[in-house]
Amino acid sequence: MIRAFEDDAVVHVDDSVDPIRDLETIQHELCLKDLQGLQQAVDRAKEAIRKEKGIARAGEVPLGESFVSAWNKCVKLLEDKTFIASGDFTNLEVDIIKHQFGGSLITTKPVIYIINLSKKDFIRKRNKWLGPIGTWVKEHGGGMCIPMSVEFEEELYALRDLPDQAKQFLDEATAEAEALGLKGPNFVAKSGLPKIIKQGYKQLNLINFLTAGEKEVRAWTGERASERANERK
């Protein structure tokens, strides 16, 4: 989540609002973390080979060509402050990254950028940072950008047990947009949380399904690939 609103009451750690700077900082920190993870992965691989082949601690440990190739590509990307997910890998290298480098590498994951706007900007769907953020994301491997407003969501959530007042709140927000000449489905005020949840499931290739019994109905989460596998059985 990236902050794109000004509010003197909400202190920023860097004392100013600059989403591009924040994106650069987050990206740098994630790349550093994954560089550590890669080193741990190669150490584990070497230790496993030593035990299997009885190689002394000081001895040279042979690593597979594809393993070395995948590792070198990942290190180069991360040193250039680029997410691994945006790299060009062979199918075998992808398999090695997934199963031998470990699932803890953060920059291999799909990314959704949540842009936290002020309530006013969220209602009118305008903010000076939306364009620059979108450009930065395209230049750094791509990803989905979803504007939302914590300020808006907090006020709406406070009315969760008061449906009439919640509806009035949304209607007033929609009317505020219409007063600015902003009309149409895109300017009908509503919570941004459902979109974030749905896109999160989609990016992670997950599904949600229900089971029902006499005593309860439960929601479950599973991988979409599992659903396709079941269809083939």
Helices and strands as residue ranges (DSSP letters): E 2-3, H 19-53, H 65-79, G 84-86, H 91-99, G 106-108, E 112-116, H 119-124, H 130-139, E 144-148, H 150-157, H 163-179, G 185-187, H 193-203, E 206-212, E 217-223, H 224-232
